[in-house]
Amino acid sequence: MEYQYPIDYNWTTEEIVDVIKFFEAIERAYEKGIERDEVMNAYRRFKEIVPSKAEEKTICGEFEEISGYSSYRTIKKAKESSSGDRIIMK
């Protein structure tokens, strides 16, 4: 993809890498599908870095604006799925 991920420059390098991994998991859900547990593990790590619901909404909103992929709908679908399921977004 030809866009930049929304990141906070106050995060450590490790945190930036983990947030990018979360957004890459969301991309995979739309592009070819991803295991539910993989996306949930990436989301849990993302929430450690971005615990605030308001900040999560802002960052995920920016990501959706530039990519067209909804983190919210992907995580909602993953939460409604069972372990071992494959998440495929349309």
C-alpha positions, -999 to +999 in steps of 0.1 A: +000+000+000+011+035-007+003+053+025+018+060+059+005+044+091-008+068+118+019+067+146+027+087+176+064+097+176+064+095+214+061+057+211+093+036+213+106+019+182+092-014+195+058+001+200+058+016+165+067-017+151+039-034+170+013-008+160+023-013+124+019-051+128-016-045+141-025-024+110-009-050+087-031-076+104-062-055+096-049-052+060-045-090+057-081-095+070-093-075+040-068-087+014-066-124+020-079-133+054-062-138+087-065-162+117-087-148+144-061-154+171-034-136+152-056-105+147-067-106+184-031-109+196-021-079+175-051-060+189-042-068+225-007-055+220-021-024+203-043-018+233-013-020+256+003+008+236-030+028+231-052+021+261-074+052+257-106+044+238-106+080+224-070+077+211-078+043+196-108+058+178-086+087+165-057+065+153-080+038+138-101+065+121-070+080+105-060+045+093-095+038+078-094+072+061-061+065+043-066+028+037-103+022+035-099-007+060-120-006+092-101-017+124-133-014+143-154-038+121-125-063+118-120-065+156-158-067+161-160-096+137-129-113+154-145-109+189-177-126+176-157-154+161-142-185+177-106-194+182-092-210+150-117-192+127-104-172+097-114-136+095-121-124+060-134-089+055-151-074+024 
